[in-house]
């Protein structure tokens, strides 16, 4: 990643898990004239391919393409803790 202020190279100094789908990263600009330090977040934004072993506690939105392929928005039944039955097109 580059520094948002001076566009110089930046290095990761630390990272910590915020949740199962988000990580907080601390960056440091390598320019001695700038020296900016900032925090960014890496977050799972959308599912492109369904997992073979889904965790029923994890909710990651489906991409538009994945929704179109499935023909429905909800694929996990959180109360039952199981993957919901998918529609079958004959």
Buried (B, 14 or more C-beta within 10 A) or exposed (E): EEBEEBEBEBEEEEBEEEEEEEBBBBBBBBBEEBEBEBEBEEEBEEBEEBEEEBEEEBEBEBBEEBBEEBEEEEBBEEEEEEBEEEEEEE
